[in-house]
Amino acid sequence: SKKKGLSFEEKRARMMEIFFETKDVFQLKDLEKIAPKEKGITSMSVKEILQSLVDDGMVDTDRIGTSNYFWAFPSKALHARKRKLEELESQFAESSQKKEALEKSIEKSKIGREDTADRAALLKELAALRQKKEQLKTEIDKYRECDPDVVEEMRQTNQVAKEAANRWTDNIFSIKSWAKRKFGFEESRIDKGFGIPEDLDYID
């Protein structure tokens, strides 16, 4: 049968054994040679395992010259585990308090909300009313254009637009008249040159 590979945590534990058993200081290249032979950890995964232990504060590291050195002593590991245990116990206690408070809050909120026939009927009626409200809102939006205020607003907007259009039409006629007097252009030539429609006129 195929041999099962080591899990990530098993590799971490075996890497720590190297440090604890030797009580020595290593470079990465040293561990990449030792770990496969003595602990069955592939050399390709040594760097990742080592970095995870450094990140968790279980292995110390320092740069001396151009090289990085790694070490871990049992006494530090003991203190680290103790701190982690205290941290987890504190989190557990805090979570227990929150859980208890939530349970009390749930029990309190249940008062007056017992599943009775009257409550079920009221909830059904409430759901129906909410649905009716949404339908009415949709109807209101549909007929909003018939609202007197909206109609008046549209009328005023149209009036402003009409006045602006007639102002521009007046300006165009004035420029055409000036061009005819100044340069003697024919009106049809001016219209064609500037893309002015022949039937341009004021809006009533």
LONU-953644 format. One record per residue: residue number from 1; residue in three letters; y, x, z of N, C-alpha, C, O in turn. Coordinates in steps of 0.2 Angstrom, whole numbers, plus 2048, in hexadecimal, padded with zeros to 3 digits. Layout:
LONU-953644
(site NUM "Ala" (Y X Z) (Y X Z) (Y X Z) (Y X Z));
...
This chain:
LONU-953644
(site 1 "Ser" (7FA 804 800) (800 800 800) (806 804 800) (806 80A 802));
(site 2 "Lys" (80C 802 7FD) (812 805 7FD) (815 806 803) (816 802 807));
(site 3 "Lys" (817 80C 805) (81A 80E 80B) (821 80A 80C) (825 80B 807));
(site 4 "Lys" (822 807 811) (829 803 812) (82E 808 814) (82D 80D 818));
(site 5 "Gly" (834 808 811) (83A 80C 812) (83D 80B 819) (83C 805 81C));
(site 6 "Leu" (841 810 81B) (844 80F 822) (84A 80A 821) (84D 80A 81C));
(site 7 "Ser" (84B 806 826) (851 802 826) (857 806 827) (857 80C 82A));
(site 8 "Phe" (85D 803 826) (863 807 828) (864 809 82F) (866 80F 831));
(site 9 "Glu" (862 804 834) (862 806 83B) (85D 80B 83D) (85F 80F 841));
(site 10 "Glu" (857 80B 83A) (852 810 83B) (855 817 839) (853 81C 83D));
(site 11 "Lys" (858 817 833) (85B 81E 831) (860 820 836) (860 826 838));
(site 12 "Arg" (864 81C 838) (869 81D 83D) (866 820 844) (869 825 846));
(site 13 "Ala" (861 81D 846) (85E 81F 84C) (85B 826 84B) (85B 82A 850));
(site 14 "Arg" (857 827 846) (854 82D 844) (859 833 844) (858 839 846));
(site 15 "Met" (85F 831 841) (864 836 840) (867 838 847) (868 83E 848));
(site 16 "Met" (868 834 84B) (86A 835 852) (865 839 856) (866 83E 85A));
(site 17 "Glu" (85E 838 854) (859 83C 857) (85A 844 856) (859 848 85A));
(site 18 "Ile" (85C 845 84F) (85D 84C 84D) (862 850 852) (861 855 854));
(site 19 "Phe" (868 84C 853) (86D 84F 857) (86B 84F 85F) (86C 855 862));
(site 20 "Phe" (867 84A 861) (865 84A 868) (860 850 86A) (860 853 86F));
(site 21 "Glu" (85B 850 865) (856 855 866) (858 85C 865) (855 860 869));
(site 22 "Thr" (85D 85D 861) (85F 864 860) (865 866 864) (866 86C 865));
(site 23 "Lys" (869 861 866) (86F 863 869) (873 868 865) (876 86C 868));
(site 24 "Asp" (873 867 85F) (876 86D 85A) (87C 869 856) (87D 863 856));
(site 25 "Val" (880 86E 853) (885 86C 84F) (883 86D 847) (880 872 846));
(site 26 "Phe" (884 868 843) (882 869 83C) (887 867 837) (88D 864 838));
(site 27 "Gln" (886 86A 831) (88A 868 82B) (886 863 827) (880 862 828));
(site 28 "Leu" (88A 85F 823) (886 85A 81F) (880 85D 81B) (87B 85A 81B));
(site 29 "Lys" (881 863 818) (87C 866 814) (876 868 818) (870 867 816));
(site 30 "Asp" (877 869 81F) (871 86B 823) (86D 864 824) (867 864 824));
(site 31 "Leu" (871 85F 826) (86D 859 827) (86A 856 821) (865 853 822));
(site 32 "Glu" (86D 857 81B) (869 855 815) (863 858 814) (85E 856 810));
(site 33 "Lys" (862 85E 817) (85B 862 816) (857 860 81C) (851 85F 81B));
(site 34 "Ile" (859 85F 822) (855 85E 828) (853 857 828) (84D 855 829));
(site 35 "Ala" (857 852 827) (855 84B 827) (84F 849 823) (84B 845 826));
(site 36 "Pro" (84F 84B 81D) (849 848 819) (842 84B 81C) (83D 848 81C));
(site 37 "Lys" (843 852 81E) (83C 855 820) (83A 852 827) (834 851 828));
(site 38 "Glu" (83F 852 82C) (83D 850 833) (83D 849 834) (839 847 839));
(site 39 "Lys" (841 845 831) (842 83E 833) (841 839 82D) (841 833 82E));
(site 40 "Gly" (83F 83C 827) (83E 837 822) (844 833 81F) (843 82E 81C));
(site 41 "Ile" (84A 836 820) (850 833 81D) (851 836 816) (852 83D 816));
(site 42 "Thr" (852 833 811) (853 836 80B) (85A 839 80B) (85F 837 80E));
(site 43 "Ser" (85A 83F 808) (860 843 808) (866 83F 805) (86C 840 807));
(site 44 "Met" (865 83B 800) (86A 837 7FD) (86E 832 802) (874 830 801));
(site 45 "Ser" (86A 830 807) (86D 82B 80B) (870 82E 812) (873 82B 816));
(site 46 "Val" (86F 835 812) (872 838 819) (879 838 81A) (87B 836 81F));
(site 47 "Lys" (87D 839 814) (884 838 815) (887 831 817) (88B 831 81C));
(site 48 "Glu" (884 82C 814) (885 825 816) (884 824 81D) (888 821 821));
(site 49 "Ile" (87E 826 81F) (87B 825 826) (880 828 82B) (882 826 830));
(site 50 "Leu" (881 82F 82A) (885 833 82E) (88C 830 82F) (88F 830 834));
(site 51 "Gln" (88F 82D 829) (896 82A 829) (896 824 82E) (89B 823 831));
(site 52 "Ser" (891 820 82D) (891 81A 831) (890 81C 839) (893 818 83D));
(site 53 "Leu" (88D 821 83A) (88C 823 842) (893 826 844) (895 825 84A));
(site 54 "Val" (897 829 83F) (89D 82C 841) (8A2 826 842) (8A6 826 847));
(site 55 "Asp" (8A2 821 83E) (8A6 81B 83E) (8A5 818 845) (8AA 815 847));
(site 56 "Asp" (89F 817 847) (89D 814 84D) (89F 818 853) (89D 816 859));
(site 57 "Gly" (8A1 81E 852) (8A2 823 858) (89C 826 85B) (89D 828 861));
(site 58 "Met" (897 825 858) (890 828 85B) (88F 82F 859) (88C 833 85D));
(site 59 "Val" (893 832 854) (892 839 852) (899 83B 851) (89E 838 84E));
(site 60 "Asp" (89B 841 854) (8A1 844 853) (8A1 849 84D) (89C 84B 84B));
(site 61 "Thr" (8A7 84A 84B) (8A8 84E 845) (8AF 852 845) (8B4 84F 848));
(site 62 "Asp" (8AF 858 842) (8B5 85B 842) (8B5 860 83C) (8B0 862 83A));
(site 63 "Arg" (8BB 862 83A) (8BC 866 834) (8BE 86D 836) (8C3 86E 83A));
(site 64 "Ile" (8BA 872 835) (8BB 879 837) (8BB 87D 830) (8B6 87E 82D));
(site 65 "Gly" (8C1 87F 82F) (8C2 883 828) (8C1 87E 822) (8C5 879 822));
(site 66 "Thr" (8BC 87F 81E) (8BB 87B 818) (8B5 876 819) (8B3 873 815));
(site 67 "Ser" (8B2 877 81F) (8AC 873 820) (8AC 86E 826) (8B0 86F 82B));
(site 68 "Asn" (8A9 868 825) (8A8 863 82A) (8A2 864 82F) (89D 866 82C));
(site 69 "Tyr" (8A3 864 835) (89D 865 83A) (89C 85E 83D) (8A1 85A 83F));
(site 70 "Phe" (895 85D 83F) (894 856 842) (88F 858 848) (88B 85C 848));
(site 71 "Trp" (890 854 84E) (88C 855 854) (88C 84F 858) (891 84A 857));
(site 72 "Ala" (887 84E 85C) (887 848 861) (882 84A 867) (87D 84D 866));
(site 73 "Phe" (885 849 86D) (881 84B 873) (87F 845 876) (883 840 876));
(site 74 "Pro" (879 845 87A) (877 83F 87D) (87B 83C 882) (87C 836 883));
(site 75 "Ser" (87F 840 886) (884 83D 88B) (889 839 888) (88B 834 88A));
(site 76 "Lys" (88C 83B 882) (891 837 87E) (88E 830 87C) (891 82B 87C));
(site 77 "Ala" (888 831 879) (884 82B 877) (883 826 87C) (884 820 87B));
(site 78 "Leu" (881 828 882) (880 824 888) (887 820 88A) (887 81A 88B));
(site 79 "His" (88C 824 88A) (893 821 88B) (895 81C 886) (898 816 887));
(site 80 "Ala" (893 81D 880) (895 819 87A) (891 813 87B) (894 80D 87A));
(site 81 "Arg" (88B 813 87C) (887 80D 87D) (889 809 883) (889 803 882));
(site 82 "Lys" (88B 80C 888) (88D 809 88E) (894 805 88C) (894 7FF 88E));
(site 83 "Arg" (898 808 889) (89F 805 887) (89D 7FF 882) (8A0 7F9 883));
(site 84 "Lys" (899 800 87E) (897 7FA 879) (894 7F4 87C) (895 7EF 87B));
(site 85 "Leu" (88F 7F6 881) (88C 7F1 885) (891 7ED 889) (891 7E7 889));
(site 86 "Glu" (896 7F0 88C) (89B 7ED 890) (8A0 7E9 88B) (8A2 7E3 88D));
(site 87 "Glu" (8A1 7EB 885) (8A5 7E7 881) (8A1 7E1 87E) (8A4 7DC 87E));
(site 88 "Leu" (89B 7E2 87D) (897 7DC 87B) (896 7D7 881) (897 7D1 880));
(site 89 "Glu" (895 7D9 887) (895 7D5 88D) (89C 7D1 88E) (89B 7CB 88F));
(site 90 "Ser" (8A1 7D4 88C) (8A8 7D1 88D) (8A9 7CC 888) (8AB 7C6 889));
(site 91 "Gln" (8A7 7CD 881) (8A7 7C8 87C) (8A2 7C2 87D) (8A4 7BD 87C));
(site 92 "Phe" (89C 7C4 880) (898 7BE 882) (89B 7BA 887) (89A 7B4 886));
(site 93 "Ala" (89E 7BD 88C) (8A1 7B9 891) (8A6 7B4 88F) (8A7 7AE 890));
(site 94 "Glu" (8AA 7B7 88A) (8B0 7B4 887) (8AD 7AE 883) (8B0 7A8 883));
(site 95 "Ser" (8A8 7AF 87F) (8A5 7AA 87B) (8A2 7A5 87F) (8A3 79F 87D));
(site 96 "Ser" (89F 7A6 884) (89C 7A1 889) (8A1 79D 88B) (8A0 797 88C));
(site 97 "Gln" (8A7 79F 88D) (8AD 79B 890) (8AF 797 88B) (8B1 791 88C));
(site 98 "Lys" (8B0 799 885) (8B2 795 87F) (8AE 78F 87E) (8AF 78A 87D));
(site 99 "Lys" (8A7 791 87E) (8A2 78C 87C) (8A2 787 882) (8A2 781 880));
(site 100 "Glu" (8A3 789 888) (8A3 784 88D) (8A9 77F 88D) (8A9 779 88E));
(site 101 "Ala" (8AF 782 88B) (8B5 77E 88A) (8B5 77A 884) (8B7 774 885));
(site 102 "Leu" (8B1 77C 87F) (8B0 777 879) (8AC 771 87B) (8AD 76C 879));
(site 103 "Glu" (8A7 773 87E) (8A2 76E 880) (8A5 768 885) (8A4 762 884));
(site 104 "Lys" (8AA 76B 889) (8AD 766 88E) (8B2 762 889) (8B3 75C 88A));
(site 105 "Ser" (8B5 765 884) (8BA 762 880) (8B7 75C 87C) (8B9 757 87B));
(site 106 "Ile" (8B1 75E 879) (8AD 759 875) (8AB 753 879) (8AB 74E 877));
(site 107 "Glu" (8A8 755 880) (8A6 74F 884) (8AC 74A 885) (8AC 744 886));
(site 108 "Lys" (8B2 74E 887) (8B8 74A 888) (8BA 746 882) (8BC 740 883));
(site 109 "Ser" (8BA 749 87C) (8BC 745 876) (8B7 73F 874) (8B9 73B 871));
(site 110 "Lys" (8B1 73F 877) (8AC 73A 875) (8AE 734 879) (8AC 72E 877));
(site 111 "Ile" (8B2 734 87F) (8B4 72E 883) (8B8 72A 87E) (8BD 72B 87B));
(site 112 "Gly" (8B6 723 87E) (8B9 71E 87A) (8B7 71F 873) (8BA 71B 86F));
(site 113 "Arg" (8B2 723 871) (8B0 723 86A) (8A9 722 869) (8A6 724 865));
(site 114 "Glu" (8A6 71F 86E) (89F 71D 86E) (89E 719 868) (8A2 715 865));
(site 115 "Asp" (898 71A 865) (896 717 85F) (894 70F 860) (88E 70D 861));
(site 116 "Thr" (899 70B 860) (898 704 861) (899 700 85B) (89C 703 856));
(site 117 "Ala" (897 6FA 85B) (898 6F6 854) (89F 6F5 853) (8A1 6F5 84D));
(site 118 "Asp" (8A3 6F4 858) (8AA 6F3 857) (8AE 6F9 854) (8B2 6F9 84F));
(site 119 "Arg" (8AC 6FF 857) (8AF 705 854) (8AD 706 84D) (8B1 708 849));
(site 120 "Ala" (8A6 705 84B) (8A4 706 845) (8A8 701 840) (8AA 703 83A));
(site 121 "Ala" (8A9 6FB 842) (8AD 6F6 83E) (8B4 6F9 83D) (8B7 6F8 837));
(site 122 "Leu" (8B7 6FB 842) (8BE 6FE 842) (8BE 704 83D) (8C3 704 839));
(site 123 "Leu" (8BA 708 83E) (8BA 70E 839) (8B9 70C 832) (8BC 70F 82D));
(site 124 "Lys" (8B5 707 831) (8B4 704 82A) (8BA 701 827) (8BC 702 822));
(site 125 "Glu" (8BE 6FE 82C) (8C4 6FA 82A) (8C9 700 828) (8CD 6FF 824));
(site 126 "Leu" (8C9 705 82C) (8CE 70A 82C) (8CD 70E 825) (8D2 70F 821));
(site 127 "Ala" (8C7 70F 823) (8C5 712 81D) (8C7 70E 817) (8CA 710 812));
(site 128 "Ala" (8C6 707 818) (8C8 703 812) (8D0 703 812) (8D2 702 80C));
(site 129 "Leu" (8D3 703 817) (8DB 703 817) (8DD 709 814) (8E2 709 810));
(site 130 "Arg" (8DA 70F 815) (8DC 715 812) (8DB 715 80B) (8E0 718 807));
(site 131 "Gln" (8D6 712 809) (8D5 712 802) (8DA 70D 7FE) (8DC 70F 7F9));
(site 132 "Lys" (8DB 708 802) (8E0 703 7FF) (8E7 706 7FE) (8EB 705 7FA));
(site 133 "Lys" (8E9 70A 803) (8EF 70E 803) (8F0 712 7FD) (8F5 713 7FA));
(site 134 "Glu" (8EA 716 7FC) (8EA 71A 7F6) (8EB 717 7EF) (8EE 719 7EB));
(site 135 "Gln" (8E8 711 7EF) (8E8 70D 7E9) (8EF 70A 7E8) (8F2 70A 7E3));
(site 136 "Leu" (8F2 708 7EE) (8F9 706 7ED) (8FE 70B 7EB) (903 70A 7E8));
(site 137 "Lys" (8FD 711 7EE) (901 717 7EC) (901 718 7E5) (906 71A 7E2));
(site 138 "Thr" (8FB 718 7E2) (8FA 719 7DB) (8FD 714 7D7) (901 715 7D2));
(site 139 "Glu" (8FD 70D 7D9) (901 708 7D6) (908 709 7D6) (90C 708 7D1));
(site 140 "Ile" (90B 70B 7DC) (912 70C 7DD) (914 712 7D8) (919 711 7D5));
(site 141 "Asp" (910 717 7D7) (912 71D 7D3) (912 71A 7CC) (916 71C 7C8));
(site 142 "Lys" (90D 716 7CA) (90D 713 7C3) (913 70F 7C1) (915 70F 7BC));
(site 143 "Tyr" (916 70B 7C6) (91B 707 7C5) (922 70A 7C7) (927 706 7C7));
(site 144 "Arg" (922 710 7C9) (928 713 7CB) (92E 713 7C6) (934 713 7C7));
(site 145 "Glu" (92C 713 7BF) (931 713 7BA) (935 70D 7BA) (93A 70C 7B7));
(site 146 "Cys" (932 707 7BD) (935 701 7BD) (93A 700 7C3) (93D 6FB 7C4));
(site 147 "Asp" (93A 706 7C7) (93E 706 7CD) (946 706 7CB) (947 70A 7C7));
(site 148 "Pro" (94A 701 7CE) (951 701 7CC) (954 708 7CC) (958 709 7C8));
(site 149 "Asp" (953 70B 7D2) (956 712 7D3) (954 717 7CD) (958 71A 7CB));
(site 150 "Val" (94E 716 7CC) (94B 71B 7C7) (94E 719 7C0) (950 71E 7BC));
(site 151 "Val" (94F 713 7BE) (952 710 7B8) (959 712 7B8) (95B 715 7B2));
(site 152 "Glu" (95D 712 7BD) (964 714 7BD) (965 71B 7BC) (969 71D 7B8));
(site 153 "Glu" (960 71F 7BF) (960 726 7BE) (95F 728 7B7) (962 72D 7B4));
(site 154 "Met" (95A 725 7B4) (959 726 7AD) (95E 724 7A9) (960 728 7A4));
(site 155 "Arg" (962 71F 7AA) (967 71C 7A6) (96D 721 7A6) (970 723 7A1));
(site 156 "Gln" (96E 724 7AC) (974 729 7AD) (972 72F 7AA) (977 733 7A6));
(site 157 "Thr" (96C 731 7AA) (96A 738 7A7) (96A 737 79F) (96D 73B 79C));
(site 158 "Asn" (969 731 79C) (969 730 795) (971 730 793) (972 732 78E));
(site 159 "Gln" (975 72D 797) (97C 72D 796) (97F 734 795) (983 736 791));
(site 160 "Val" (97D 738 79A) (97F 73F 79A) (97D 743 794) (981 746 791));
(site 161 "Ala" (977 742 792) (974 745 78C) (977 742 786) (979 746 781));
(site 162 "Lys" (979 73C 786) (97C 739 780) (983 73C 77F) (985 73E 779));
(site 163 "Glu" (987 73D 784) (98E 73F 784) (98D 747 782) (992 749 77E));
(site 164 "Ala" (988 74A 784) (988 751 783) (986 752 77B) (989 756 778));
(site 165 "Ala" (982 74E 779) (980 74E 771) (986 74D 76D) (987 750 768));
(site 166 "Asn" (98A 748 76F) (990 746 76B) (995 74B 76B) (999 74C 766));
(site 167 "Arg" (996 74F 771) (99A 754 771) (999 75A 76C) (99D 75D 769));
(site 168 "Trp" (992 75C 76C) (990 761 767) (991 75E 760) (992 762 75C));
(site 169 "Thr" (98F 758 75F) (990 755 758) (998 756 756) (999 758 750));
(site 170 "Asp" (99C 754 75B) (9A3 755 75A) (9A5 75C 758) (9A9 75E 754));
(site 171 "Asn" (9A2 761 75C) (9A4 768 75B) (9A2 76A 754) (9A5 76E 751));
(site 172 "Ile" (99C 768 752) (999 76A 74B) (99E 767 746) (99F 76B 741));
(site 173 "Phe" (9A0 761 746) (9A4 75E 741) (9AB 762 741) (9AE 763 73C));
(site 174 "Ser" (9AD 764 747) (9B4 768 747) (9B3 76F 744) (9B7 771 740));
(site 175 "Ile" (9AD 772 745) (9AC 778 742) (9AB 778 73A) (9AE 77C 736));
(site 176 "Lys" (9A8 772 738) (9A7 771 731) (9AE 770 72D) (9AF 773 728));
(site 177 "Ser" (9B2 76C 731) (9B9 76B 72E) (9BD 771 72D) (9C0 773 728));
(site 178 "Trp" (9BC 776 732) (9C0 77C 732) (9BD 780 72D) (9C1 784 729));
(site 179 "Ala" (9B7 781 72C) (9B4 785 727) (9B6 783 720) (9B7 787 71B));
(site 180 "Lys" (9B6 77C 71F) (9B8 77A 718) (9BF 77B 717) (9C1 77D 711));
(site 181 "Arg" (9C4 77B 71C) (9CB 77C 71B) (9CC 784 71A) (9D0 786 716));
(site 182 "Lys" (9C8 788 71E) (9C9 78F 71E) (9C6 793 718) (9CA 797 715));
(site 183 "Phe" (9C0 791 716) (9BD 794 711) (9BC 790 70B) (9B9 793 706));
(site 184 "Gly" (9BD 78A 70B) (9BC 786 705) (9B5 784 704) (9B3 783 6FE));
(site 185 "Phe" (9B0 785 709) (9A9 783 708) (9A8 77C 707) (9AC 778 70A));
(site 186 "Glu" (9A3 77A 703) (9A1 773 702) (99D 771 708) (99A 775 70B));
(site 187 "Glu" (99E 76B 70A) (99A 768 710) (993 769 710) (98F 76B 715));
(site 188 "Ser" (990 768 70A) (989 769 709) (986 770 70A) (981 771 70C));
(site 189 "Arg" (98B 775 708) (989 77C 708) (989 77E 710) (985 781 712));
(site 190 "Ile" (98E 77B 714) (98E 77D 71B) (988 77A 71E) (985 77D 722));
(site 191 "Asp" (986 773 71C) (980 770 720) (97A 774 71E) (976 775 723));
(site 192 "Lys" (979 776 718) (973 77A 716) (973 781 719) (96E 783 71C));
(site 193 "Gly" (979 784 71A) (979 78B 71D) (978 78B 724) (975 790 726));
(site 194 "Phe" (97A 786 728) (979 786 72F) (973 781 731) (973 780 737));
(site 195 "Gly" (970 77E 72C) (96A 77A 72E) (96D 773 731) (969 771 736));
(site 196 "Ile" (972 771 72F) (975 76A 732) (973 764 72E) (973 764 728));
(site 197 "Pro" (96F 760 731) (96D 75A 72E) (973 756 72A) (978 756 72D));
(site 198 "Glu" (971 753 724) (976 750 720) (978 749 724) (97E 747 723));
(site 199 "Asp" (974 746 728) (975 740 72B) (977 741 732) (977 73C 736));
(site 200 "Leu" (97A 747 734) (97C 748 73B) (982 743 73C) (987 743 739));
(site 201 "Asp" (981 740 742) (987 73B 744) (987 73A 74C) (982 73D 74F));
(site 202 "Tyr" (98C 737 74E) (98C 736 755) (987 731 758) (985 72C 754));
(site 203 "Ile" (985 731 75E) (980 72C 761) (984 727 764) (988 728 768));
(site 204 "Asp" (982 720 762) (985 71A 765) (983 719 76C) (985 714 76F));
